[in-house]
Amino acid sequence: MRKLGIITLFVLALTACTDDGEKKASLRLQAAEEALAKGNYNEAKLQLDSIKTLYPKAFEARRKGIDLMQHVEIKEQERSVVYLDSLLKIKKVEADQKKKRLTLEKNPEYQAVGNYLHPSQRVENNIRRTYLRAQVSEIGIFALTSIYCGGSFIHHRSIKVTAPDGSFAQTPASRDVYESTDLGVKSEKVDYRIGADGGVAGFIYMNKDQNLKLEFIGNGRKAVSFSPADRKAICQVYELAQALSSINQIQKELDEARLKIRFVNKRMQLESEGK
């Protein structure tokens, strides 16, 4: 009888602890619901996470908490969609304004995607000129192109840009090279995509008001003219590239938010059907 009494007391104590845990967990669940109603999604998630951590045996509160967490996730993503959609519209307007300063070169017969460049750097305006050109595709792929024309090849594969204070940026040696000869004139064209340009594009933009030195590096080094007009042209194309990159990133985040909403809704639907 004594053992039975001890067991009974133990069961009663355990039940009391469980009931107490459920009550405390329910209070946190209520706090999460209030936070959700106010749009304070981080606070709601913190309250729901605390139920799992502090009251692992409060099974009913935990079950309700899982369901509520899914509603929090949906609301959070819906808010992101509204913000990102608004931001996307602003960035597209900014990009359209930047496009007006540039020229779109695109032949619909063989090009699915065209390229924006500054009118002063169009090929037909720069026959047999040695210079640095910039372009960005309609989908935001930016590239610098170093173009050399002369009586003999220098086989350049890299460029270096130096500021008056001695700071500089240099591209890695590029493999995207084209060399040709026309009526005795040697031509070299080398492309450097942003991200693989050694930071040269960004360096030019940050120092656009400086008298920069431009060198072609191949069989030795050859300093060439880097006019203010070319620097301005490159910077305007770079600005459009940054705007298009922002648009691409926002669109990616927007797609991910919408996908998450669909996923959580589908999960909730399946759970509801399984009950």
VOGU-3710 file (C-alpha; in Angstrom, 3 decimals, decimal comma):
1> mrklgiitlf> 0,000/0,000/0,000  2,829/2,380/0,839  4,441/1,786/-2,582  1,102/2,342/-4,275  0,720/5,632/-2,443  4,165/6,784/-3,529  3,408/5,908/-7,144  0,098/7,736/-6,952  1,761/10,833/-5,543  4,413/10,662/-8,279
11> vlaltactdd> 1,772/10,402/-11,016  -0,173/13,295/-9,515  2,988/15,415/-9,321  3,901/14,562/-12,901  0,393/15,405/-14,071  0,516/18,707/-12,196  3,857/19,555/-13,805  2,507/18,669/-17,239  -0,617/20,775/-16,675  1,523/23,652/-15,450
21> gekkaslrlq> 3,754/23,314/-18,528  0,729/23,348/-20,836  -0,581/26,502/-19,136  2,739/28,322/-19,465  3,145/27,123/-23,033  -0,380/28,322/-23,819  0,510/31,771/-22,520  3,468/31,897/-24,889  1,244/30,650/-27,700  -1,162/33,481/-26,929
31> aaeealakgn> 1,722/35,962/-26,953  2,770/34,620/-30,362  -0,752/35,064/-31,706  -0,840/38,660/-30,467  2,553/39,375/-32,032  1,353/37,897/-35,337  -1,760/40,099/-35,254  0,465/43,164/-34,787  2,770/42,134/-37,632  5,689/41,501/-35,278
41> yneaklqlds> 6,770/38,273/-36,931  10,180/37,978/-35,261  8,589/38,186/-31,821  5,990/35,595/-32,821  8,715/33,195/-33,944  10,699/33,736/-30,754  7,645/32,884/-28,625  6,916/29,753/-30,663  10,528/28,603/-30,558  10,561/29,029/-26,767
51> iktlypkafe> 7,633/26,599/-26,443  9,680/23,845/-28,089  12,698/24,618/-25,928  11,111/25,242/-22,536  8,057/22,987/-22,635  8,908/19,881/-24,678  6,053/17,917/-23,052  3,391/20,533/-23,740  2,277/18,527/-26,746  -0,988/20,356/-27,439
61> arrkgidlmq> 0,644/23,788/-27,308  3,501/22,548/-29,474  1,069/21,160/-32,060  -0,779/24,471/-32,206  2,550/26,277/-32,306  3,640/24,363/-35,419  0,432/25,360/-37,152  0,797/28,985/-36,071  4,435/29,080/-37,206  3,287/28,233/-40,728
71> hveikeqers> 0,905/31,188/-40,688  3,750/33,402/-39,459  5,970/32,213/-42,315  3,282/32,988/-44,877  2,610/36,456/-43,484  6,320/37,192/-43,332  6,819/36,174/-46,962  3,719/38,089/-48,065  5,170/41,231/-46,499  8,447/40,567/-48,325
81> vvyldsllki> 6,584/40,196/-51,617  4,886/43,585/-51,176  8,188/45,287/-50,304  10,219/43,592/-53,046  7,575/44,218/-55,693  7,539/47,919/-54,810  11,354/48,082/-54,820  11,502/46,257/-58,158  9,296/48,875/-59,799  11,544/51,667/-58,510
91> kkveadqkkk> 14,713/49,946/-59,739  13,202/49,331/-63,177  12,391/53,020/-63,523  15,976/53,881/-62,520  17,366/51,398/-65,042  15,159/52,771/-67,808  16,498/56,265/-67,116  20,084/55,002/-67,373  19,309/53,181/-70,634  18,343/56,477/-72,260
101> rltleknpey> 21,978/57,598/-72,158  23,136/54,473/-73,976  22,662/52,666/-77,273  21,227/49,169/-77,604  22,964/47,095/-80,254  20,884/44,083/-81,203  20,277/42,220/-84,422  17,010/40,282/-84,045  18,061/37,908/-86,811  20,787/36,281/-84,731
111> qavgnylhps> 20,749/37,896/-81,285  18,289/36,940/-78,559  19,955/39,373/-76,169  21,361/42,748/-77,132  24,060/44,883/-75,516  24,014/48,439/-74,219  27,044/50,662/-74,763  27,763/54,348/-74,882  27,142/55,968/-78,300  30,701/57,329/-78,335
121> qrvennirrt> 32,060/53,779/-78,136  30,147/52,222/-80,998  32,433/50,206/-83,271  31,747/52,313/-86,369  32,863/55,428/-84,470  36,180/53,920/-83,376  37,704/52,215/-86,389  41,393/51,417/-85,804  41,448/53,112/-82,407  43,130/51,684/-79,317
131> ylraqvseig> 40,849/52,114/-76,304  38,913/50,474/-73,483  35,197/49,852/-74,057  32,350/48,745/-71,786  29,077/47,015/-72,534  26,278/45,366/-70,591  23,761/42,886/-71,930  20,015/43,288/-71,540  20,151/40,660/-68,784  22,895/42,489/-66,868
141> ifaltsiycg> 26,142/40,805/-67,961  28,832/43,502/-67,885  32,163/43,284/-69,672  35,140/45,471/-70,417  36,838/45,052/-73,798  40,353/46,273/-74,485  40,855/46,974/-78,198  44,314/47,436/-79,674  45,177/48,475/-83,234  48,736/48,888/-84,501
151> gsfihhrsik> 51,441/47,918/-86,921  52,419/44,793/-84,968  50,816/42,499/-82,420  51,521/43,078/-78,733  49,507/39,981/-77,762  48,024/41,692/-74,715  45,919/39,598/-72,343  45,500/41,990/-69,428  44,997/45,648/-68,582  46,101/47,746/-65,630
161> vtapdgsfaq> 44,526/50,993/-64,456  46,521/53,245/-62,125  45,353/56,291/-60,161  47,546/59,350/-59,505  48,141/58,196/-55,898  49,691/54,953/-57,146  46,772/52,684/-56,332  45,765/50,378/-59,173  43,668/47,470/-60,346  44,694/44,856/-62,878
171> tpasrdvyes> 42,756/42,136/-64,634  43,892/38,525/-64,593  45,090/37,288/-67,986  42,009/36,690/-70,109  41,470/33,762/-72,455  38,698/35,555/-74,315  40,960/36,910/-77,057  40,489/37,670/-80,754  43,339/38,770/-83,059  43,167/39,667/-86,731
181> tdlgvksekv> 44,948/41,509/-89,535  43,272/43,860/-92,010  45,268/45,697/-94,695  48,395/45,359/-92,609  46,786/46,675/-89,408  46,950/44,294/-86,454  43,925/44,171/-84,184  43,485/42,598/-80,762  40,289/42,390/-78,767  40,220/41,021/-75,215
191> dyrigadggv> 37,122/40,691/-73,002  37,010/40,827/-69,193  33,721/40,042/-67,498  32,898/41,691/-64,188  33,762/39,343/-61,341  36,746/38,114/-63,333  38,178/41,554/-64,086  40,301/41,968/-60,986  38,039/44,781/-59,805  39,086/47,050/-62,671
201> agfiymnkdq> 35,538/48,170/-63,537  34,792/49,131/-59,944  38,167/50,847/-59,624  37,497/52,991/-62,688  34,088/53,936/-61,334  35,439/54,847/-57,891  38,156/56,993/-59,496  36,170/58,349/-62,436  37,180/61,943/-61,709  40,894/61,092/-61,584
211> nlklefigng> 43,383/61,241/-64,448  43,829/57,485/-64,715  46,659/55,708/-66,496  45,750/52,756/-68,745  48,209/50,046/-69,738  47,854/47,059/-72,052  49,956/44,157/-70,793  51,252/41,524/-73,197  54,699/41,349/-74,698  55,805/44,079/-72,362
221> rkavsfspad> 53,597/47,010/-71,348  52,006/49,616/-73,549  50,489/52,790/-72,105  47,532/54,081/-74,104  45,249/57,087/-73,951  42,442/56,834/-71,379  40,388/59,885/-72,192  37,775/61,465/-69,896  35,178/60,606/-72,556  36,031/56,904/-72,376
231> rkaicqvyel> 36,019/56,957/-68,576  32,588/58,609/-68,596  31,266/56,098/-71,114  32,490/53,151/-69,066  31,021/54,571/-65,857  27,587/55,117/-67,392  27,493/51,533/-68,659  28,719/50,345/-65,251  25,865/52,197/-63,531  23,332/50,445/-65,748
241> aqalssinqi> 25,013/47,121/-65,023  24,678/47,737/-61,282  21,011/48,666/-61,708  20,302/45,531/-63,764  22,169/43,418/-61,210  19,961/44,848/-58,449  16,857/44,063/-60,496  18,014/40,487/-61,028  18,696/40,026/-57,301  15,345/41,515/-56,279
251> qkeldearlk> 13,523/39,340/-58,816  15,311/36,274/-57,460  14,289/37,108/-53,882  10,741/37,816/-55,054  10,504/34,441/-56,789  11,878/32,689/-53,691  9,318/34,412/-51,434  6,431/33,448/-53,700  7,723/29,883/-53,946  7,907/29,639/-50,157
261> irfvnkrmql> 4,312/30,863/-49,825  3,136/28,199/-52,261  5,170/25,535/-50,471  3,829/26,363/-46,987  0,252/26,620/-48,274  0,605/23,224/-49,936  2,045/21,731/-46,744  -0,821/23,125/-44,676  -3,338/21,772/-47,195  -1,841/18,277/-47,025
271> esegk> -1,793/18,368/-43,226  -5,434/19,455/-43,202  -6,425/16,651/-45,551  -4,552/14,127/-43,428  -6,426/15,005/-40,246
//
